[in-house]
C-alpha cells in the first residue's frame, strides 16, 4: 500500500484527539472551572479569546517551520507540548494561570498538530487523490467530536476536571505520539519514495519555486481565497454556536437542539468524503462555490423560522458545507502556492481568517439585541455568504 495512506492514518488520529478536545470538549470544563475559582463566565471565556489570538500570532512562524523542518518532528513536538500544556492547566491555582496555560496549549495544539500541519503533510504526499486524502484525514475531527466529549463526560463525573485533563494528556503521550512518530513523514523523499503521480494537468502551472512570505501576501490568490473563506467561516461559526439558543427561541426542546447539532456532525462526515472526491475531479473554484451555496441555502431556510423537519434539513446542508470546506481549501492552497510554499501560505492564511471570524460573535449578539430574534442575524449572514461567493469570482487558480 502507498505509504501516503499511513500518513493519512497518523493525521487522522492526531486530529481526532486534538480537535476532539479543543473544539468539542472544552465547553464541558467551563462550569467546573468557574466554580473552582469562583469567577464569572466572561473570565473563563478569556481562555478561548487568548488562545485564538495566540494561535493567530503563532501560525506565520509555524508555517515557516512546516516548510523548513521535518514535519514528523514538528508534529511530534506539538503532541508533547500539547500534553504538557494539559498537565499544566490541570495544576492551575488561579484563573490567571488557567487562562495563560490554556491559551498556549490551544495555540500549539491547533497549529502544530491540527488542520494546518496535517494538510501541509498530505499535500506533499498526494496529487490526484489530494482532496480525498485530506477529507479522510479531516474525518478524525468529526469522530473526535463524538468520542472525546463522551470520554470527557465520564472522566469529569468520576474523577473531576483536573484528573480528566491529566488523563487526556496521558492519552496524547501514550497513543497519539507513537502513532505520529510511526506514520508521519513530511515528504516522500524522506524515506526514499515518490509522491503520488499527478492527474491530468491543464491551465497555468502552479509555482515551482518557494515563495517568500511577502510574495505570498502580495499574491492575488492569498486574498481571493482568504477573504471569501474567512467570510464563509465567520457565517458558519456563528450559525453553529447559536443553533441551540435559536432552537430554544422557537420552543424546540433540548433533545431537538441536540438532533440539529448531530445532523451537522453526521453530514460533516459525508461532506468531507464527498467533497474530497469532488476536489480531485472538478474545478476547485466550482467546488468552493458549491460549498458556499449549500451553506447559503441552509441559512436562508433557518431564517424562515421553519418547522423542525425543515430545520433538520437546513442544518444537514450546513454540515455538508462544513465538511466540504477542508478538502477544497487544502487543494486550493496547493494549486495556488505550490508545495514548496504550502506551509508558509497556510501559516499566513490563519491570521487573515481569524481576523474575519472574530468580529462575527459581537455582530450576531448586537443584531440579536436590536431585533430580539435570530431572523435578522441569519439574513445578514446569508448576505455575508453571498458576498463571499461574489468575491470568489476573480480567483484564477493554476492547475
BELPE-V733310 format. One record per helix or strand of 2 or more residues. SS is the DSSP state (alpha for helix, beta for strand). FROM is the first residue (numbers start at 1). LEN is the number of residues. If there is no record, write none. Layout:
SS&FROM&LEN + SS&FROM&LEN
This chain:
alpha&4&19 + alpha&26&12 + alpha&41&28 + alpha&71&20 + alpha&95&19 + alpha&115&11 + alpha&130&30 + alpha&161&23 + alpha&188&4 + alpha&213&6 + alpha&220&30 + alpha&254&26 + alpha&284&20 + alpha&308&30 + alpha&342&30 + alpha&375&17
